[in-house]
């Protein structure tokens, strides 16, 4: 009953509480290997915290609790996931020296860490060790080879391993295909979807989430919308997670109208949108409206400025014309006054001249 409680706590990621419970109840339930193994499994395989796993391993030694095959299996798995080849092999040798027989999980962990550390040939040799131990490589064994090869973009070797899996009669899992999709191009992804359909292994909702993220990362929102329509053909009904990934990707590529359309469609189906995405859409809409208003004001201001220049030019021309008219009139008046003055002088001269003639006479 006590171990069931510990397992339940660890299953729901409450590993720290499970560990505390072991120490608080050690007077009723003495510290032993099985309890520590449950906690080790929590830190190694559920949480994936190598530092905490190593701490628990040391506590086992301090508490005089001897690790068994399960303890070594958990620790080797944890070291493998962290890419620690040295400690994985060290514990593997220590395990065998203590008389514990490695199981398939241990061999799978060694395959994974060897490939990850670029020791592919040695990893393939582990398959021979598995058969020597009268075990058969499982799908997990081949996936342990395929996953790190795909992560390293060594697709040719990964497809060779996939063919080897099929030749032994093993059927690839959805995880196997997803590993290839993470690094394949669009053509490769479409072929993989076809292969999945042939062996009745998906695609499932997670497959399309992976594809959408991949295509948005490649800057292909248009192809994402095409794939959205294809989902129904594979019996996949989009849920809230699909809509959120789609809307976020469309907003990231400034496809605001499409994003707004799918958000409304999402709400009409009673699905809840991610508050962050809804906020992002509102902010982008408000920004677009501000940009439009700013563009209108800028254009309108330019027109006003242009009109004012035109009006100014017309005013200047009108004023120049008026000034010119005034100048002409002044000149005419001056000329007229001058002419009148001259005629008066001439009249005076002629009068004086006539008087002088009269006096002479």
WOKASUL-V59053 format. One record per residue. N is the residue number from 1. RES is the residue in one small letter. SS is DSSP state (helix for helix, strand for strand, loop for the rest). PHI is phi in whole degrees, 0 to 359 (* if undefined). D_FIRST is the distance of its C-alpha to the first C-alpha in Angstrom with 2 decimals. Layout:
# WOKASUL-V59053
n,res,ss,phi,d_first
N,RES,SS,PHI,D_FIRST
N,RES,SS,PHI,D_FIRST
This chain:
# WOKASUL-V59053
n,res,ss,phi,d_first
1,x,loop,*,0.00
2,x,helix,296,3.81
3,x,helix,292,5.50
4,x,helix,296,5.06
5,x,helix,295,6.39
6,x,helix,298,8.83
7,x,helix,296,9.93
8,x,helix,295,10.67
9,x,helix,298,12.61
10,x,helix,292,14.49
11,x,helix,299,15.27
12,x,loop,264,17.03
13,x,loop,67,18.80
14,x,loop,260,17.26
15,x,helix,290,17.03
16,x,helix,298,18.75
17,x,helix,294,16.32
18,x,helix,296,13.37
19,x,helix,294,15.67
20,x,helix,296,16.64
21,x,helix,296,13.16
22,x,helix,299,12.96
23,x,helix,286,16.33
24,x,helix,290,15.98
25,x,loop,250,13.13
26,x,loop,293,14.70
27,x,loop,286,15.98
28,x,loop,265,12.65
29,x,loop,235,10.96
30,x,loop,305,14.12
31,x,loop,296,15.14
32,x,loop,213,14.90
33,x,helix,298,15.83
34,x,helix,298,12.69
35,x,helix,297,11.59
36,x,helix,295,15.27
37,x,helix,296,15.60
38,x,helix,296,13.24
39,x,helix,292,15.48
40,x,helix,300,18.52
41,x,helix,299,17.94
42,x,helix,298,17.83
43,x,helix,288,21.08
44,x,helix,279,22.77
45,x,helix,249,22.19
46,x,helix,261,21.08
47,x,helix,275,23.13
48,x,loop,77,25.53
49,x,loop,250,26.39
50,x,helix,294,27.85
51,x,helix,298,28.64
52,x,helix,293,25.09
53,x,helix,297,23.92
54,x,helix,294,26.66
55,x,helix,295,25.72
56,x,helix,296,22.12
57,x,helix,299,23.75
58,x,helix,291,26.03
59,x,helix,295,23.33
60,x,helix,300,21.69
61,x,helix,294,25.13
62,x,helix,295,25.66
63,x,loop,273,22.42
64,x,loop,59,23.55
65,x,loop,258,20.67
66,x,loop,275,22.26
67,x,loop,291,21.77
68,x,loop,248,21.40
69,x,helix,300,22.73
70,x,helix,295,19.97
71,x,helix,299,20.73
72,x,helix,296,24.41
73,x,helix,299,23.97
74,x,helix,297,22.41
75,x,helix,291,25.16
76,x,helix,296,27.96
77,x,helix,299,26.97
78,x,helix,293,27.09
79,x,helix,297,30.42
80,x,helix,297,31.77
81,x,helix,298,31.15
82,x,loop,278,32.90
83,x,loop,78,35.82
84,x,loop,266,35.54
85,x,helix,291,37.07
86,x,helix,300,37.73
87,x,helix,290,34.20
88,x,helix,297,32.83
89,x,helix,290,35.29
90,x,helix,297,34.79
91,x,helix,292,31.06
92,x,helix,297,31.87
93,x,helix,294,34.40
94,x,helix,297,32.18
95,x,helix,299,29.40
96,x,helix,292,31.92
97,x,helix,296,33.44
98,x,loop,276,30.16
99,x,loop,91,29.99
100,x,loop,272,27.34
101,x,loop,271,28.53
102,x,loop,296,28.56
103,x,loop,263,27.12
104,x,helix,297,28.66
105,x,helix,297,26.79
106,x,helix,296,28.45
107,x,helix,297,31.83
108,x,helix,298,31.52
109,x,helix,296,30.85
110,x,helix,293,33.93
111,x,helix,302,36.03
112,x,helix,298,35.24
113,x,helix,290,36.05
114,x,helix,294,39.15
115,x,helix,295,40.60
116,x,helix,298,39.86
117,x,loop,265,41.79
118,x,loop,66,44.64
119,x,loop,246,44.04
120,x,helix,295,44.18
121,x,helix,299,45.84
122,x,helix,295,43.20
123,x,helix,294,40.45
124,x,helix,294,42.16
125,x,helix,294,42.34
126,x,helix,297,38.53
127,x,helix,299,38.73
128,x,helix,292,40.69
129,x,helix,296,38.08
130,x,helix,298,35.44
131,x,helix,291,37.69
132,x,helix,297,38.47
133,x,loop,276,34.78
134,x,loop,61,35.02
135,x,loop,243,33.02
136,x,loop,243,34.38
137,x,loop,301,34.64
138,x,loop,257,32.65
139,x,helix,301,33.46
140,x,helix,298,31.28
141,x,helix,296,33.55
142,x,helix,291,36.65
143,x,helix,296,35.24
144,x,helix,296,34.57
145,x,helix,274,38.31
146,x,helix,286,39.49
147,x,helix,304,37.67
148,x,helix,293,39.24
149,x,helix,294,42.57
150,x,helix,293,42.66
151,x,helix,300,41.73
152,x,loop,271,44.72
153,x,loop,61,46.91
154,x,loop,263,47.61
155,x,helix,293,47.74
156,x,helix,298,49.91
157,x,helix,292,47.47
158,x,helix,295,44.52
159,x,helix,292,46.34
160,x,helix,296,47.13
161,x,helix,294,43.42
162,x,helix,297,42.82
163,x,helix,296,45.51
164,x,helix,297,43.98
165,x,helix,298,40.67
166,x,helix,294,42.56
167,x,helix,296,44.59
168,x,loop,276,41.53
169,x,loop,89,40.60
170,x,loop,275,37.75
171,x,loop,259,37.72
172,x,loop,300,37.39
173,x,loop,269,34.69
174,x,helix,300,35.50
175,x,helix,300,34.40
176,x,helix,298,37.11
177,x,helix,293,39.78
178,x,helix,297,38.67
179,x,helix,299,39.13
180,x,helix,289,42.73
181,x,helix,297,43.35
182,x,loop,300,42.53
183,x,loop,239,45.64
184,x,loop,280,47.88
185,x,loop,275,50.96
186,x,helix,298,51.59
187,x,helix,298,53.06
188,x,helix,296,50.18
189,x,helix,297,47.65
190,x,helix,297,49.55
191,x,helix,295,49.62
192,x,helix,294,45.87
193,x,helix,298,45.32
194,x,helix,298,47.56
195,x,helix,295,45.66
196,x,helix,298,42.34
197,x,helix,294,43.94
198,x,helix,297,45.36
199,x,loop,266,42.06
200,x,loop,55,40.30
201,x,loop,235,38.02
202,x,loop,95,38.61
203,x,loop,288,39.94
204,x,loop,246,37.21
205,x,helix,305,37.17
206,x,helix,295,35.99
207,x,helix,300,38.98
208,x,helix,287,41.44
209,x,helix,298,39.86
210,x,helix,298,40.35
211,x,helix,296,43.90
212,x,helix,299,44.87
213,x,helix,298,43.81
214,x,helix,298,45.59
215,x,helix,291,48.79
216,x,helix,296,48.93
217,x,helix,295,48.64
218,x,loop,274,51.61
219,x,loop,75,53.56
220,x,loop,238,53.67
221,x,helix,296,52.88
222,x,helix,296,55.29
223,x,helix,291,53.41
224,x,helix,299,50.14
225,x,helix,296,51.76
226,x,helix,292,52.83
227,x,helix,293,49.32
228,x,helix,300,48.09
229,x,helix,290,50.31
230,x,helix,283,49.08
231,x,helix,305,45.41
232,x,helix,300,46.08
233,x,helix,294,47.49
234,x,helix,259,44.12
235,x,loop,73,42.29
236,x,loop,260,40.78
237,x,loop,261,40.96
238,x,loop,297,41.09
239,x,loop,249,38.50
240,x,helix,300,38.54
241,x,helix,296,37.64
242,x,helix,295,40.62
243,x,helix,297,42.97
244,x,helix,295,41.94
245,x,helix,295,42.50
246,x,helix,296,45.78
247,x,helix,296,47.13
248,x,helix,299,46.27
249,x,helix,295,47.97
250,x,helix,295,51.02
251,x,helix,296,51.39
252,x,helix,297,51.16
253,x,loop,255,54.14
254,x,loop,64,56.03
255,x,loop,267,55.79
256,x,helix,293,55.51
257,x,helix,297,56.91
258,x,helix,295,54.48
259,x,helix,298,51.55
260,x,helix,294,52.72
261,x,helix,298,53.09
262,x,helix,287,49.53
263,x,helix,293,48.13
264,x,helix,295,49.99
265,x,helix,296,48.78
266,x,helix,298,45.20
267,x,helix,294,45.63
268,x,helix,295,47.32
269,x,loop,269,44.21
270,x,loop,79,42.05
271,x,loop,267,40.30
272,x,loop,270,39.67
273,x,loop,273,41.50
274,x,loop,297,40.35
275,x,helix,305,41.98
276,x,helix,295,43.19
277,x,helix,290,44.96
278,x,helix,298,46.51
279,x,helix,296,47.76
280,x,helix,299,49.12
281,x,helix,293,51.01
282,x,helix,297,52.51
283,x,helix,294,53.65
284,x,helix,293,55.20
285,x,helix,295,57.00
286,x,helix,297,58.35
287,x,helix,294,59.50
288,x,helix,298,61.33
289,x,helix,295,63.08
290,x,helix,296,64.15
291,x,helix,297,65.43
292,x,helix,295,67.43
293,x,helix,297,68.96
294,x,helix,298,69.76
295,x,helix,294,71.44
296,x,helix,294,73.48
297,x,helix,297,74.61
298,x,helix,296,75.54
299,x,helix,293,77.55
300,x,helix,297,79.14
301,x,helix,297,80.05
302,x,helix,297,81.63
303,x,helix,294,83.73
304,x,helix,299,84.83
305,x,helix,297,85.75
306,x,helix,296,87.65
307,x,helix,296,89.48
308,x,helix,295,90.40
309,x,helix,296,91.87
310,x,helix,296,93.84
311,x,helix,298,95.05
312,x,helix,298,95.98
313,x,helix,297,97.95
314,x,helix,297,99.75
315,x,helix,299,100.59
316,x,helix,299,101.89
317,x,helix,297,104.04
318,x,helix,296,105.37
319,x,helix,297,106.16
320,x,helix,296,107.83
321,x,helix,295,109.91
322,x,helix,298,110.94
323,x,helix,298,111.83
324,x,helix,295,113.77
325,x,helix,296,115.65
326,x,helix,297,116.39
327,x,helix,298,117.59
328,x,helix,297,119.88
329,x,helix,297,121.32
330,x,helix,299,121.99
331,x,helix,297,123.72
332,x,helix,297,125.81
333,x,helix,299,126.72
334,x,helix,300,127.63
335,x,helix,297,129.70
336,x,helix,295,131.34
337,x,helix,299,132.20
338,x,helix,296,133.56
339,x,helix,294,135.73
340,x,helix,298,136.99
341,x,helix,300,137.78
342,x,helix,295,139.72
343,x,helix,295,141.73
344,x,helix,296,142.61
345,x,helix,297,143.76
346,x,helix,295,145.80
347,x,helix,297,147.35
348,x,helix,302,148.20
349,x,helix,295,149.73
350,x,helix,292,151.78
351,x,helix,297,153.04
352,x,helix,298,154.00
353,x,helix,294,155.52
354,x,helix,295,157.61
355,x,helix,298,158.79
356,x,helix,298,159.77
357,x,helix,294,161.72
358,x,helix,295,163.38
359,x,helix,296,164.39
360,x,helix,293,165.82
361,x,loop,288,167.76
